[in-house]
Amino acid sequence: MDIFREPSSYAALRSARYRTEAEPVRPHVIVLFGATGDLARRKLLPGFAHLAASRLAPPIRVVGSSLEEMSDEDFRSLAKAAAAEFGHLETVALERRIREPLASDEWEEFAANLSYVPRSAGPEALADAVAAAQDQLGEGCLRLHYLSVPPAAALDVINMLREAELVENARVIMEKPFGTDLESAVELNAQVHRTFDESQIFRIDHFLGKEATQNILALRFANGLFEPIWNRNFIDHVQIDIPESLGLDGRANFYENTGAYKDMVVTHLFQLMGFVAMEPPSALAPTSISDEKNKVFDSLLPVLPSHVVRGQYRGYREEEGVAHDSDTETFIALHCELDNWRWAGVPFYLRTGKRMAEGMRIVSVAFKEAPRSMFSADSGVGSAGPDHLTFDLADEHKVSLSYYGKRPGSGMKLDKVSMQFSTGQTDYAGDVLEAYERLILDAMRGDQTLFTSADGIESLWERSALLLDAPPEVKPYDPGSWGPNAIHQLIAPNSWRLPFERTWREKDPS
């Protein structure tokens, strides 16, 4: 085919670069390791139930495996209780596009697709259970292995899958953290690659599965209004702020060896920064987007200890399982920069921590202020800081653009006003998928757009080396606060976007 003589072939070639959600997905056997754990109960089992009942997923069979000894019926009872407590227990009514309660017969239909194999039964028993599930689904089904296990147990599960000969026609989802430094990340990736090819590995970050995170891509690259100003000439700084009001939730053994930086910054906040700062990909396709994100990580200047504030909430050392002289940070804020043409000189401020005033998920882009020479000193211009474009990544999926507008009346008085959007105010609010549900579907499709790559993770650990080798001392902060006072010196002369002085507008119930 001579594409230079066949103009219509351009469209065919271009469309071949994109993966569409309309493509059929083959039936799947999902092997859930850590099937009785907290993540499985809160997110995964309810998510599987919702995907199956809504018919968004292809036909699935779930084989659970964990350290606990239990029967198939015991596992089904656990899954039902989890779905009742944490899940939607809803399905999509196709005619009206609203959510309705899951009927008992629909639950029974899903429950019949659950089985359980304890880890102690070994690789052969697991292989037999997967084979039985495959026979139910018929020829052509694929496997999806979800490793909802602590990082220390991941390689044991990988080895078990290899011994059970469950690697072919399979993909594997791995939970964070992906190593604790560059050396451990390189070793972990090398070990996993001995069994699975990189194209089979899906390193999950549920923040990237949120509707609002994907809306960053839509707003940037689908609108001529924003892309021309998305650079150092118009943007003053960017904040990625993810405070958590919750504490350890019984995870002291994990958290003592991890801390806020390894638990949240490398695996979540830097990933969000990649979406905010990436160059336009050549296509909305997994490889193109991953390549552009990795370029952002490669341009990240080393994280300097002098640009970091580490904190620890008062009372942390009295928590069960925490050392009395623990230096683990439960809070971290940092100033980092990207050494590339688009972002040179633009600071990115990142903050996250436990037991803080509110639990929020905010990405805020601050634009450079306009000259004020034409306005009088008492006009109000400049009194509320720069204009901001704000993404709220919580379940409401909100976006806000703030700017100065004239106050009604005589004279020229200006106030900060805003334009706001929320998916909850659209006709498609009922179609929003929980982040894990979206990412599980993407993994079934083989779509790695919203997952992290080995190269990207290793690049971030490499740029974290100075901080990991010489972390600044932790500073105490009160539970229910916004962190140590030193965070204000870190961001000066700017200020933190949170706490908000203004509130989001809610939909009028009338």
C-alpha positions in Angstrom: 0.0 0.0 0.0 1.3 3.4 -1.0 0.0 5.8 1.6 1.3 8.8 -0.4 -1.2 7.9 -3.2 -4.1 6.8 -0.9 -5.1 9.8 1.3 -7.9 7.8 3.0 -5.3 5.4 4.3 -4.0 8.2 6.7 -7.3 7.9 8.7 -6.9 4.1 8.8 -3.3 4.3 10.0 -4.2 7.0 12.5 -7.2 5.1 13.9 -5.0 2.0 14.3 -2.9 3.9 16.9 -5.8 4.2 19.3 -7.4 1.6 21.5 -11.2 2.1 21.7 -13.4 1.1 24.6 -15.8 -0.4 22.1 -13.4 -3.2 21.4 -14.7 -6.5 22.9 -12.8 -7.8 25.9 -12.3 -11.5 26.3 -13.6 -13.4 29.3 -11.2 -13.4 32.3 -10.2 -15.6 35.2 -9.2 -13.2 38.0 -6.8 -14.7 40.6 -7.0 -12.4 43.6 -4.0 -12.9 46.0 -4.6 -11.4 49.5 -8.3 -12.0 49.0 -9.2 -11.7 52.7 -7.1 -8.5 53.2 -8.3 -4.9 53.8 -7.9 -3.7 50.2 -9.8 -6.7 48.8 -12.7 -6.2 51.2 -12.9 -2.4 50.8 -12.3 -2.0 47.0 -11.6 -5.1 45.0 -14.4 -7.6 45.8 -17.1 -4.8 45.8 -15.5 -3.6 42.5 -15.6 -7.0 40.9 -19.3 -7.4 41.9 -20.2 -4.0 40.4 -18.4 -4.6 37.2 -20.0 -8.0 36.8 -23.5 -6.8 37.6 -23.3 -3.7 35.4 -22.1 -5.8 32.5 -19.2 -3.4 32.1 -16.8 -6.3 32.4 -16.7 -9.4 30.3 -17.7 -12.7 31.9 -15.4 -13.3 34.8 -14.5 -15.9 37.4 -12.7 -14.9 40.6 -10.3 -17.3 42.3 -9.4 -16.0 45.7 -6.2 -17.0 47.6 -4.8 -16.0 50.9 -3.1 -17.3 54.1 -6.5 -18.0 55.8 -8.0 -21.5 55.5 -11.6 -21.2 54.3 -14.1 -22.9 51.9 -15.7 -21.5 48.8 -18.8 -20.7 50.8 -16.8 -18.9 53.4 -15.2 -16.8 50.8 -18.5 -16.0 49.2 -19.9 -14.9 52.6 -16.9 -12.7 53.1 -17.3 -11.1 49.6 -21.0 -10.5 50.2 -20.4 -8.8 53.5 -17.6 -6.7 51.9 -19.9 -5.6 49.0 -22.7 -4.7 51.5 -20.4 -2.6 53.6 -18.1 -1.0 51.1 -19.5 -1.5 47.6 -22.1 -0.1 45.3 -24.3 -3.2 45.2 -25.7 -1.4 42.2 -26.1 -1.9 38.5 -26.6 0.4 35.6 -30.1 0.5 34.2 -29.3 0.9 30.5 -32.6 2.5 29.6 -32.5 5.2 32.2 -28.8 5.5 32.9 -29.3 5.5 36.6 -28.1 3.2 39.4 -30.4 0.7 41.0 -29.9 -1.7 43.9 -28.4 -5.1 43.0 -31.1 -7.7 43.3 -30.5 -10.9 45.3 -30.6 -13.1 42.2 -27.9 -10.9 40.6 -25.8 -11.3 43.7 -26.2 -15.1 43.6 -25.2 -15.0 39.9 -22.0 -13.3 40.8 -21.3 -15.4 44.0 -21.5 -18.5 41.9 -18.4 -17.3 40.1 -16.3 -17.1 43.3 -14.0 -19.9 44.5 -11.1 -20.0 47.0 -7.8 -21.8 47.3 -5.6 -21.2 50.4 -2.0 -20.5 49.8 -1.0 -23.6 51.8 -2.6 -25.8 49.2 0.3 -25.0 46.8 0.7 -24.2 43.1 -1.0 -27.4 41.9 -4.2 -26.7 43.7 -4.2 -23.2 42.4 -3.6 -24.4 38.9 -6.5 -26.8 39.2 -8.9 -24.1 40.4 -7.9 -21.7 37.6 -8.4 -24.5 35.1 -11.9 -25.2 36.4 -12.7 -21.5 36.1 -11.4 -21.5 32.6 -13.5 -24.5 31.6 -16.6 -22.6 32.8 -15.7 -19.5 30.6 -14.8 -21.5 27.6 -11.9 -21.3 25.1 -10.1 -18.0 24.6 -10.3 -16.6 28.1 -7.4 -14.7 29.6 -6.0 -14.5 33.2 -5.6 -11.4 35.4 -3.5 -11.9 38.6 -4.1 -9.2 41.2 -1.3 -9.1 43.9 -3.1 -7.5 46.8 -0.2 -8.5 49.1 2.6 -6.7 51.0 5.6 -5.9 48.8 7.7 -8.5 50.7 5.3 -11.2 49.6 5.0 -10.2 45.9 8.0 -12.3 44.7 6.7 -15.4 46.5 3.4 -15.0 44.6 5.2 -14.4 41.3 7.2 -17.6 41.9 4.0 -19.5 42.7 2.4 -18.4 39.5 5.4 -19.6 37.5 5.4 -23.0 39.3 1.6 -23.3 38.6 2.3 -22.5 34.9 -0.2 -19.5 35.0 2.0 -17.0 33.2 1.0 -17.5 29.6 -2.0 -15.5 28.4 -1.9 -13.6 31.7 -1.4 -10.1 33.1 -0.4 -9.2 36.6 -1.5 -6.1 38.7 1.0 -5.1 41.4 0.4 -2.8 44.3 2.7 -0.1 45.6 5.4 0.5 46.8 7.6 -0.6 43.9 10.8 -0.8 45.9 12.1 1.6 48.6 15.0 3.0 46.7 16.7 2.7 43.3 18.6 -0.5 44.2 15.5 -2.3 45.5 13.4 -1.1 42.6 15.9 -2.3 40.0 16.1 -5.7 41.8 12.4 -6.0 42.1 11.8 -5.2 38.4 14.6 -7.7 37.4 13.0 -10.4 39.5 9.5 -9.9 38.1 10.8 -9.7 34.6 12.2 -13.2 34.9 8.6 -14.4 34.9 6.5 -11.7 33.2 7.3 -9.4 30.3 6.9 -5.7 30.9 3.9 -5.7 28.7 2.2 -8.1 31.1 2.9 -6.0 34.2 0.4 -3.3 35.5 1.8 -1.3 38.4 -1.4 0.2 39.9 -1.8 3.8 41.2 -5.5 4.3 42.0 -5.1 8.1 41.9 -4.6 7.8 38.1 -7.9 5.9 37.8 -9.9 8.8 39.0 -12.1 10.7 36.6 -10.7 14.1 37.6 -7.1 12.9 37.0 -8.0 11.9 33.4 -9.8 15.2 33.1 -6.4 16.9 33.4 -5.5 15.3 30.0 -8.9 16.3 28.5 -8.7 19.9 29.7 -5.1 20.3 28.6 -5.1 18.7 25.2 -8.6 19.0 23.9 -9.0 22.8 24.5 -7.2 25.5 22.6 -7.9 27.8 25.6 -5.4 26.1 28.0 -2.6 24.4 26.0 -1.0 27.7 24.7 -0.6 29.0 28.3 0.5 25.7 29.9 4.1 26.7 30.4 6.6 28.8 32.3 5.6 32.0 30.6 2.1 32.0 32.1 2.2 29.6 35.1 3.8 30.8 38.3 3.7 27.5 40.3 1.8 24.2 40.8 0.6 22.6 44.0 -0.3 18.9 44.4 -1.8 18.6 47.9 -3.1 15.3 49.3 -3.6 15.6 53.1 -5.2 12.7 54.9 -7.3 13.0 58.0 -6.9 9.3 58.8 -4.0 7.8 60.8 -2.2 4.5 60.5 -5.4 2.2 60.5 -3.4 -0.6 62.1 -0.6 -0.4 59.5 2.2 0.6 61.8 4.4 -2.4 60.8 4.2 -1.3 57.1 4.4 2.4 57.7 7.4 2.4 60.1 9.5 1.0 57.2 8.0 3.3 54.6 6.9 6.7 55.7 5.0 9.4 53.8 7.6 9.9 51.0 7.9 6.3 49.9 4.2 5.6 50.5 2.7 8.6 48.8 5.1 10.9 46.9 6.9 8.4 44.7 3.9 6.3 44.0 1.1 9.0 43.8 2.1 12.7 43.9 4.9 12.4 41.3 2.6 10.4 39.1 0.1 13.2 39.2 2.9 15.7 38.4 3.6 13.6 35.3 0.1 14.2 34.0 0.2 17.9 34.8 3.6 18.5 33.2 3.9 16.1 30.3 4.2 17.2 26.7 1.4 16.4 24.3 1.6 12.6 23.4 1.6 11.7 19.7 -1.5 9.7 20.4 -3.9 8.9 23.3 -2.3 5.5 23.5 -0.5 3.7 26.4 3.0 3.8 25.0 2.8 7.4 23.9 1.5 8.6 27.3 4.0 6.5 29.3 6.9 7.9 27.2 5.9 11.5 27.9 5.4 10.9 31.6 8.8 9.2 31.8 10.4 12.3 30.1 8.9 14.4 32.9 10.5 12.1 35.5 13.8 12.2 33.7 13.8 16.0 33.8 13.0 16.1 37.5 16.0 17.7 39.3 17.3 15.7 42.3 15.1 16.2 45.4 17.2 18.3 47.8 16.9 17.7 51.6 17.0 21.5 52.0 13.8 21.8 49.9 11.9 19.3 52.1 10.0 19.5 55.3 9.4 16.2 57.1 6.9 16.0 60.0 5.6 13.6 62.5 2.2 14.0 64.3 2.3 14.2 68.0 1.3 10.9 69.5 2.7 8.8 66.6 5.4 7.2 68.7 2.8 6.0 71.2 1.0 4.1 68.5 1.1 0.3 68.8 3.9 -1.1 66.7 5.8 2.2 66.4 9.3 2.6 67.9 9.6 5.1 70.8 12.4 6.9 69.0 10.9 6.6 65.5 12.2 9.0 62.9 9.6 8.0 60.3 7.8 10.9 58.7 4.0 11.0 58.7 4.1 14.2 56.8 6.2 15.6 54.0 6.2 18.7 51.9 8.7 19.4 49.1 9.7 22.0 46.5 10.9 20.4 43.3 11.6 21.6 39.8 11.7 20.2 36.2 14.7 21.0 34.1 13.1 21.3 30.7 12.0 24.0 28.2 8.3 24.1 29.2 8.8 24.2 33.0 12.2 25.7 33.7 12.0 27.8 36.9 8.5 26.8 37.8 8.3 25.4 41.3 6.1 22.3 42.0 5.0 22.1 45.6 3.9 18.7 46.9 2.4 18.0 50.3 0.9 14.9 52.0 0.5 13.6 55.5 -1.5 11.6 58.1 -3.8 13.0 60.8 -4.2 16.3 59.0 -7.1 18.8 59.2 -9.0 17.4 56.2 -8.7 14.6 53.7 -8.5 16.1 50.2 -7.0 15.5 46.8 -6.1 18.8 45.1 -4.0 19.8 42.1 -3.8 23.6 41.8 -2.2 25.6 39.0 -1.4 29.2 39.8 -1.1 31.6 36.9 1.2 34.6 36.9 -0.5 37.8 37.9 -1.3 40.5 35.4 0.1 44.1 35.8 -2.0 46.2 38.1 -1.0 49.7 36.9 -4.5 50.6 35.6 -6.3 49.8 38.8 -6.2 51.9 42.0 -4.6 50.6 45.2 -8.0 50.1 46.8 -9.6 48.2 43.8 -9.0 44.8 45.4 -6.8 43.5 42.6 -4.0 41.3 44.0 -5.7 41.0 47.4 -6.7 37.3 46.9 -3.6 36.1 45.1 -3.1 34.7 41.6 -5.7 33.1 39.4 -5.9 29.3 40.0 -7.1 26.3 38.0 -8.0 23.7 40.6 -8.7 20.0 40.2 -10.5 18.3 43.0 -9.7 14.6 42.7 -12.2 13.4 45.3 -15.3 11.5 44.3 -17.1 14.6 43.2 -14.6 15.2 40.4 -14.6 19.0 40.4 -12.7 21.6 38.4 -12.6 25.3 39.3 -11.1 28.4 37.5 -10.8 31.5 39.8 -10.2 35.0 38.5 -10.9 38.6 39.3 -14.3 40.1 38.4 -16.0 43.4 38.9 -18.2 43.8 41.9 -21.7 45.1 40.9 -22.2 48.7 41.7 -20.5 52.1 41.3 -16.8 52.3 41.0 -14.2 49.6 40.1 -14.1 47.2 43.0 -13.0 43.6 42.1 -13.5 40.4 43.9 -12.3 36.9 43.3 -14.9 34.8 41.5 -14.9 31.4 40.0 -16.3 29.1 37.3 -16.9 25.6 38.5 -17.7 22.2 37.0 -18.6 18.9 38.7 -19.4 15.6 37.1 -22.1 15.2 39.8 -24.1 18.0 38.0 -24.1 16.2 34.6 -26.4 13.6 33.1 -23.5 11.1 33.3 -22.9 11.2 37.1 -24.2 7.6 37.4 -21.5 6.4 34.9 -18.5 7.3 37.1 -16.5 4.3 37.9 -14.6 3.9 41.1 -10.8 4.2 40.4 -10.0 0.6 41.0 -12.9 -0.5 38.8 -11.6 1.6 35.9 -8.1 0.3 36.3 -9.1 -3.3 36.5 -11.1 -2.9 33.2 -8.0 -1.2 31.6 -5.8 -4.1 32.7 -8.3 -6.5 31.1 -8.0 -4.6 27.9 -4.2 -4.5 28.1 -4.3 -0.7 28.3 -1.3 0.6 30.3 -2.1 4.3 29.9 -3.0 4.8 33.6 -0.3 2.5 35.0 3.3 3.2 35.9 6.3 1.7 34.1 9.6 0.1 35.4 11.7 2.9 33.8 9.5 5.6 35.3 9.7 4.2 38.8 13.4 3.7 38.7 13.9 7.2 37.4 12.0 8.6 40.4 14.0 6.6 42.9 17.2 7.8 41.3 16.2 11.4 41.8 15.2 10.7 45.4 18.6 9.4 46.4 19.9 12.6 48.0 16.8 12.9 50.2 16.8 9.2 51.2 20.5 9.4 52.1 20.3 12.5 54.2 16.7 13.2 55.3 16.1 16.3 57.4 14.9 15.8 60.9 11.2 15.4 61.5 9.3 18.3 63.0 6.3 17.7 65.2 2.8 18.8 64.3 -0.5 18.6 66.0 -3.1 16.1 64.7 -5.8 18.0 62.9 -3.5 20.7 61.7 -2.0 21.3 58.2 1.5 20.3 59.1 4.6 21.8 60.8 5.0 25.6 60.6 8.1 25.3 58.5 5.9 24.6 55.4 5.2 28.3 55.1 8.9 29.1 54.7 9.2 26.4 52.2 6.6 27.9 49.8 7.2 31.6 50.5 6.5 34.1 49.0 3.6 32.0 47.8 1.1 30.4 50.1 -0.6 27.0 50.3 -3.9 26.6 48.5 -5.3 24.5 51.3 -7.2 25.3 53.5 -9.6 26.9 51.0 -11.0 30.3 51.9 -13.9 29.7 49.6 -16.1 26.7 49.4 -17.2 24.7 46.4 -20.7 25.5 45.2 -23.1 22.6 45.6 -25.9 21.7 43.1 -29.2 23.3 43.9 -31.5 20.5 45.0 -34.5 22.2 43.5 
